[in-house]
């Protein structure tokens, strides 16, 4: 009995000692895509989702992925394992996952109703992962061309993915060019003794 209690307490203490981000290990859903506990469950209407993001003081991210995508897997297992990246996302964005080949219907910003696959075609998404950042401060009625702040086609290493999202979250997008922001962020990391490319 004492041994069983000791084993239980050991397991309990180890669980408590794990960092918060360790609880966010991605799982694979029925659609074959990696899932994160902080993904936002879309209403199916992107204009409505953008309004929800605005009400929470956040912007909206549409993340396109596909089953069997090696770099999608890397995005989850490398980039989304960085606590700093996850904290920034949870604080500043609502993230909606889309399937490049998905049949689920979604209402576009301009009111068009189409599948996730056809939305990808309409939005010019032809690679995964693709991260599309929509500004909640821009009018969405005119469609993607008005709401999109920028997109990240393909996989980026943690430092660059983090910096790109922080460019939006910090408001620097309205104050300086991304090249300058990237240079400043690189210097800040280097001054802390951190190699940005190896972070």
C-alpha positions, 0 to 999 in steps of 0.5 A, a space after each residue: 500500500 505504501 509503495 503504491 502511494 509513493 508511486 502515485 505521489 512521484 507521478 503527481 510531482 513529476 506532472 506538476 513539474 512539467 512546464 505549461 507548454 508540455 501539456 500542449 503536445 499536438 495530436 492528430 485528428 480524424 482528418 489527419 491534421 495535427 491539432 493544438 488545444 489553443 486552435 479556435 473552433 470556427 463558426 464556419 463564417 470567417 467574417 463572424 470569426 474576424 468579429 470575434 477576434 476583434 472583440 477579444 482584441 486579437 487578429 485572425 490567423 487562417 492556417 492551411 495544412 494537409 494530411 501527410 505534410 512533412 513541414 506541417 508536422 515540423 511546424 507543430 513539433 518544432 515551432 509550436 513547441 516554443 513557449 514564446 511562440 505559443 504565448 504570443 499566439 494565444 495572446 494576440 491571435 485566434 487561429 483557425 485550421 483549414 484543410 487544403 483538400 477539405 470538403 467542409 463548407 465555409 463562408 468567405 469574407 465576401 459572403 461566398 459559400 464554398 469548401 475549404 479546398 475551393 477557398 484555398 484555390 480562391 485565396 491562392 494557397 498552393 503550399 502547406 503550411 500557409 499562415 494567413 494573417 487577417 487584421 481585425 482592424 481592416 474592413 472584411 466586407 470587400 474580401 481577403 484583399 482588404 482584410 489580409 495583412 500578410 501571409 507566410 507561405 511554407 515553413 519558417 524556422 521558429 525565430 522567423 515565424 515568431 518575428 513575423 507574428 510579433 511584427 503584427 501583434 506589436 503593431 510594428 507593421 504600422 510603423 516600420 518595414 519588416 526588414 528593419 523589424 527583423 534586423 532589430 529582433 535579430 540584434 535583440 536575440 544576439 544581445 541575449 546570447 541567443 543564436 536566432 537561427 538556432 533558436 
